[in-house]
């Protein structure tokens, strides 16, 4: 790698995507600086810059594996700190109001609050001798060469006031999240903005923490998850987390917002299609008041389609693509992108932005198809529904129904949902036959399942 890259890399954003990028960059750059508008070091609670931090978070199996690779002993440290873990396929999953048959997958579910996971990663990154943090800085803009063909650093301003300062760097990585200003900066530099793909789901999370009066209430389970589907729209995620606490996030889509007052919150729990969550929390001790978070739409920015892009600038995490959080993909996709960054750095030269962004786009295809495609199964969600999406949603409804009888289907489904196996593994001939055999005689088939059965039979 040439001399210029042995100086300093700058990461915009200190959340999971930025921290994981900083970890990888630290192996190739003599200095790495993480810039964020919030205070980061020593923070143990949900930050203002991460409003979803109050709510249930999923670290999917692939993400857990990558974190163990980047930070050896990561899972063991979490367990030692009191974070519960379990097998992803043995959780209490409900789809369409029916429980999937539990099955051992060998995939580890790390059940921790988002601030706990983020702090564990941040502490490991902060311990690296060549990584520093510039906290409580507003990111004002980029600096470039006179022709604007290469990014040379970033302009920031202390949130406490004071003069704007320029931080020079050999590489800038935008990990600033959904509110990323890279599209605006590109336009100001004379480039095109990226095309955006949006799927509006109008999701609301409302969350409350509890302490169980008896561990027997959960019957040994780590989590109870009645997932929102077109046939059963109200959903919930209830999990044991660290320090003997539990967290319950209620999900409402298309404007059906779970209330944030305690009585309305409990009424929403009672309205769920299965009684399991209510039976656990009705005698539990609430530890705080409910808090809500609204997520209007999933957004994917297609940087890979641009014909021109400035050198020495990369974009990762929610700044590229933010997913409906009920699928739990965000942290894991950020981890996957960190491995892509590492692959490009290993080539011995500064990453070529368009090649990097193309590889990121390829990695986004499967999780985007899962989450955005799944949301398009709701008839009210606006968006194009090509045959691929309609067939996939119809087939998945059949598969979920069949998985209530066949644990091997649960195992296969969870390996895809955990971003371990590609979705195509669910479409192998032997798998299709298994789905059709176990889906026969199912109760209350959804409209999409009926369409899918007709399409498969044809």
Residue, then its C-alpha position, 0 to 999 in steps of 0.5 A: x500500500x502506498x505511503x498516503x494510506x499509511x497515515x490516517x483513515x477517518x470514519x464518520x459515525x461511531x455506531x456499529x457500522x463505524x466501529x467495525x469499519x474502524x476495527x478493520x481499518x486499524x490493520x492497514x492505517x497507522x491512525x484511525x479516527x472515529x467522529x461522532x456527534x454523540x459522546x461515545x466512550x463510557x456510555x452505557x445507555x441508548x444514545x440520542x444518535x441511535x434512537x432505536x437503541x432502546x428496543x429489541x435488537x437481533x445480532x444474527x448468526x452471521x454477525x455473531x460469527x464475524x464479531x468473534x472473528x474480528x474480536x476473538x472471544x467476543x461471545x465468551x465475554x458477553x456470556x461472562x458479562x451475563x448476556x444470555x445466549x441460545x440456539x436461534x432455531x429453539x426460540x419460541x417463534x410464531x408466524x401467522x399465529x402458529x408456532x414453528x417446530x423448534x429445531x437445533x441449528x447450531x447458530x448462536x443467538x446473543x440476546x443483549x440490549x443494543x447499548x450493551x453490544x455496542x459498548x462491548x464492541x466500542x471498548x474493544x475498538x477503543x483499546x486498539x493503540x492506533x484508534x482515537x475518537x472525536x466525540x460530540x462533533x457535528x460533521x459539516x462537510x467533506x474536503x476535496x482536491x480542487x477538481x473534486x475528484x478525491x476526498x481529502x478529509x472532513x470539516x467538523x464543528x464542536x457541538x459545544x461551540x467554537x471554530x470549525x476544524x478540518x480533519x485530513x485523512x487518506x480515506x473517509x468512510x461514511x458510516x453516519x446512518x440513515x441521515x447520511x449527507x453523502x448524497x447532498x455532498x456528491x451533488x455539491x461536488x458536481x456528481x449525481x445523487x444515487x437512486x433510492x429505493x424505498x419500501x414504506x412500512x410505517x412501523x412503530x416499535x414500543x418497548x418496555x423492560x421487565x424483571x420476571x418474578x419467576x424464571x419459570x414463567x418463560x419455561x426455560x425459553x430465551x425468547x418469544x416472538x410472534x412475528x407480524x405477518x399480513x394475516x396477523x399484523x400485530x407482533x412482538x419480540x420478548x427476550x431475556x437480556x443481561x442482568x436478569x432483565x427482559x425486554x418486550x418490543x411491540x410492533x405495529x405496521x401501517x400506522x397501527x402504533x402500539x401505545x406508549x402508556x402502560x395501560x394501552x401497552x398492556x392492552x396491545x399485548x392482550x390483542x396479540x394472536x397468541x397469549x404467550x407474551x401476555x402470560x409471561x409479563x402480566x405478573x412481571x415487574x415493569x422497570x420503566x415506562x414504554x417508549x416508542x420509535x417510528x420507522x417509516x420506510x426501508x431505504x436502499x441507496x444504489x451508489x453502485x449505479x453511479x458512473x462517477x464517484x470521488x476517490x478515497x470515499x466509501x459508504x457503509x451501514x445504514x448510510x447505504x441501506x437501512x432495513x425494516x428493523x423487525x428482520x434484525x439485519x442491520x448490525x449483521x449487514x454492517x459486519x458483512x460490509x466490514x469483511x468486504x472492506x477488509x478484502x479490498x484493503x488486502x489488495x494492497x492499495x486504497x479501496x476503489x470506491x466503485x468496486x467496493x460499492x459494487x461488492x457491498x451492493x451484491x451483499x445487500x441483495x439477499x437481506x434486502x430481498x428478505x426484508x423489503x420483499x417480505x414487507x411487500x407481502x402486505x397489500x397496502x405497502x406501495x411498491x412494484x411486485x414482480x413475479x419473483x417477489x410474488x412467488x417468493x412471498x407465496x412460497x415463504x407462507x407455505x414454508x412457514x406453515x410447513x415448518x409448524x410440523x417439520x423442524x428441519x424446515x425451521x432449521x433451514x429457514x433460520x439459517x437463511x434468516x440468520x444470513x448464513x445460507x442464501x435464500x436459494x437453499x430453500x428452493x431446492x427440489x427436495x426442500x420444495x417437496x418437503x414444504x408441500x408435503x408438510x403444508x397439506x392440511x394446514x389451517x387458515x391459509x393466507x391469500x399469498x399461500x393460496x396463490x403460491x400453492x396454485x403457482x407451484x402446482x402449475 
